[in-house]
Amino acid sequence: MNKQELPLGMVVGRMMHEMFRVLKKRTGEIAETKLTIEQFGLLYAINMKNEDVIQQDMANIMGKDKSAIYRVIDSLEEKELVRRVVDKNDRRKNFLMVTKKGEAVIEQYLEIEYKLIKELKEGLCKSDIDTFYSVVNHIRNKAEKL
C-alpha cells in the first residue's frame, strides 16, 4: 500500500499530529504559560464567541462531555486565563470570560502558530495552497452533512 492509498483520515491525522508536536515544542520553549492543545483550543473558542459563553455551549462546540470540559475550564481558571461568572437570573449557568492574561496567552500562541504555518507552507505555490483549502473544505462540508 503506497501513501496515496492510506485512508484520508489517517493521512490528515498524521499531519495534525506532527503539526501539534512541533507547536507543543515551540510553545513550551517560548510561552510563559504552558497549555495543552485542548486547553488552548477551548481558550481560543471562548475568546472567539461574540456573545456570552456558557460552559454547556463549550461542551457542545468542542464535542466533549460536560465533565471533561469542566476539568479543562478548571485548569484554565487555575492559570487565571478564564473566569466564571454566575448568571444572576439562573444560578445553574456559568458564563465564561477570557481574562487579560488569557488574551495575552492567545496572542502569544497564535504568533507561534502563524510562524509555524508560514514555515510549513514554504515551497508550496499559491495554487497548491488554494487546492488544499478547497479539498479540506469540501470534505468537511460533506462530513458535516452526514
C-alpha positions in Angstrom: 0.0 0.0 0.0 1.5 3.3 -1.0 1.0 6.6 0.8 -1.8 7.7 -1.5 -3.8 4.5 -0.7 -3.8 5.3 3.1 -7.2 6.3 4.5 -7.6 10.0 4.3 -8.3 10.2 8.0 -5.0 8.6 8.7 -3.1 11.0 6.5 -4.8 14.0 8.0 -4.4 12.6 11.5 -0.6 12.1 10.9 -0.3 15.6 9.6 -2.1 17.1 12.5 -0.1 15.0 15.0 3.2 16.3 13.5 1.9 19.9 13.5 0.8 19.7 17.1 4.1 18.0 18.1 6.1 21.0 16.7 3.6 23.5 18.1 3.7 22.0 21.5 7.5 22.1 21.5 7.7 25.7 20.3 5.0 27.0 22.7 6.8 25.1 25.5 10.0 26.9 24.7 8.6 30.4 24.5 5.2 30.7 26.2 5.3 31.5 29.9 2.0 29.7 30.4 2.1 26.1 29.3 -1.2 24.8 27.8 -2.2 21.5 26.2 -3.7 21.7 22.7 -7.1 21.0 24.2 -6.7 23.9 26.7 -5.6 26.3 24.0 -8.5 25.2 21.8 -11.0 25.8 24.5 -9.5 29.2 25.5 -9.5 30.2 21.8 -13.1 29.1 21.3 -14.3 31.1 24.3 -12.4 34.1 23.1 -13.9 33.8 19.6 -17.5 33.8 20.7 -19.0 37.3 20.4 -21.8 36.7 22.9 -22.0 35.3 26.4 -20.4 31.9 26.6 -21.9 29.2 28.8 -20.0 26.1 29.9 -22.6 23.8 28.3 -22.1 25.7 25.0 -18.4 25.0 25.1 -19.1 21.3 25.7 -21.3 21.2 22.6 -18.8 23.3 20.4 -15.8 21.1 21.5 -17.7 17.9 21.1 -16.9 16.8 24.6 -19.0 15.8 27.6 -19.6 18.4 30.3 -17.4 16.9 32.9 -14.4 16.8 30.5 -14.9 20.4 29.6 -15.3 21.4 33.2 -11.9 19.9 34.0 -10.3 21.9 31.2 -12.1 25.1 32.4 -11.0 24.4 35.9 -7.3 24.2 34.8 -7.7 27.4 32.7 -9.2 29.1 35.7 -6.4 28.0 38.0 -3.9 29.5 35.5 -6.0 32.7 35.6 -6.8 32.6 31.9 -10.6 32.4 32.2 -13.1 33.3 34.9 -16.6 32.0 35.6 -19.4 34.5 36.3 -22.6 33.1 37.7 -25.7 34.2 35.8 -27.8 36.4 38.1 -31.1 35.0 36.6 -30.1 31.4 36.6 -27.5 30.3 39.2 -27.0 27.0 37.4 -25.4 28.9 34.5 -21.8 30.0 34.5 -20.6 32.4 31.9 -17.0 32.1 30.8 -14.8 35.1 30.2 -11.2 35.3 29.0 -9.0 37.4 31.3 -6.4 39.9 30.1 -3.8 37.3 30.9 -5.7 34.8 28.7 -5.9 37.2 25.9 -2.1 37.7 26.1 -1.5 33.9 26.0 -3.8 33.6 23.0 -1.8 36.3 21.2 1.5 34.6 22.1 0.3 31.1 20.9 -1.2 32.4 17.7 2.0 34.2 16.8 3.9 30.9 17.3 1.3 29.1 15.2 1.3 31.6 12.4 5.1 31.4 12.1 4.8 27.6 12.0 2.2 27.6 9.3 4.3 30.0 7.2 7.2 27.7 7.6 5.2 24.7 6.6 3.8 26.4 3.5 7.3 27.2 2.3 7.9 25.7 -1.1 4.2 25.5 -2.0 2.8 27.7 -4.7 -0.4 29.6 -4.1 -2.5 27.3 -6.3 -1.4 24.3 -4.2 -2.4 26.0 -1.0 -5.7 27.1 -2.6 -6.4 23.5 -3.7 -5.5 22.2 -0.3 -8.1 24.5 1.4 -10.7 23.7 -1.3 -10.3 19.9 -0.7 -10.3 20.3 3.1 -13.4 22.5 3.0 -15.2 20.1 0.6 -14.5 17.1 2.8 -15.5 19.0 6.0 -18.8 20.2 4.4 -19.7 16.7 3.2 -18.9 15.2 6.6 -21.0 17.9 8.4 -24.0 16.8 6.3 -23.6 13.1 7.3 
